[in-house]
């Protein structure tokens, strides 16, 4: 029987080699030789069954393949095959097979030791920096500053409206804006680290996020935690430059920052929680200038920022909606679905109305209302007309344009300061 099997192997160009222990690839099994009373683990491709011998075969051909029995693979037989110590590989020699196994082991080692970094697509800015720091800067999204701008603009609104209210000198206001700008860069990066640590499992399953440093393995979780500690320490160094009231008040935003990534697992309104966290700077900016908060002015401004966040982050979420459905992540993008433009029209109107209410309570002048009601409204209308919620590239472009809305509101406040 053994000689028949070896003859079949020789005719098909297959050679006997050890099977890789990783079990990463299924190959035809040698155990196609017939043993009476036993079901065979896998059909041999070496020769056809007796009932299917070619009509043109010589008379002795059928005798030579008597030992080959027909078989249809089943799950049980495949599992039995995987446990076998030997397998058949194409007759390329043990050297080729060993080389393939070595390549596979090398690739696995690269993935464990940081080779996943090669999967990351760095932009021209990060790509010029030393390889050791690239994944960490990529983690902070420093190459995508729109997130920092969206965090910074509410701070700017609060600072400039408080400066208008208190008569703060322009130079002092500029110093405060620079301090909050530094804090926005640092804390936006910390927020990204927290978000990616929470979402590692989900990020691996979403096309747009699977190459993020933590999800791809370029940064391990212990290293990410250590980096987060450094980010929070830098944020604290900025925070202690402010008055005691503002220091204590700003610490109150940390539960929202930590909680936001978890919200997408339990509610279709994670964008609301993001808005509460992202616009905390409108209140902190006011208190940093005035030493306390005038809620009649700051609260409508804060609510306007939350409403604005619901607009832009719902548009942002439509980029990943197909993956989110598969993964099980919730968002207002999925909740509003085809009604997105209608619902966001309401939030856009609320944003404009609340900004105007805040300006009214702060005693802003006509230049403020002209800019907000004119240019601000026009921009939000343009967004809703342009966005195509089924085109991720358009969603990203419209999402990024929101930095101009933040600048318009700031310009409206400056128009009264001039």
PyMOL commands that set and color helices and strands:
alter all, ss='L'
color gray80, all
select helices_A, chain A and resi 2-12+50-52+59-64+75-82+93-113+115-119+124-127+131-139+146-166+170-198+200-203+213-216+221-239+244-251+254-266+270-278+280-290+295-317+321-327+332-362+366-386+392-400+402-417
alter helices_A, ss='H'
color red, helices_A
select strands_A, chain A and resi 14-18+86-90
alter strands_A, ss='S'
color yellow, strands_A
deselect
rebuild
show_as cartoon
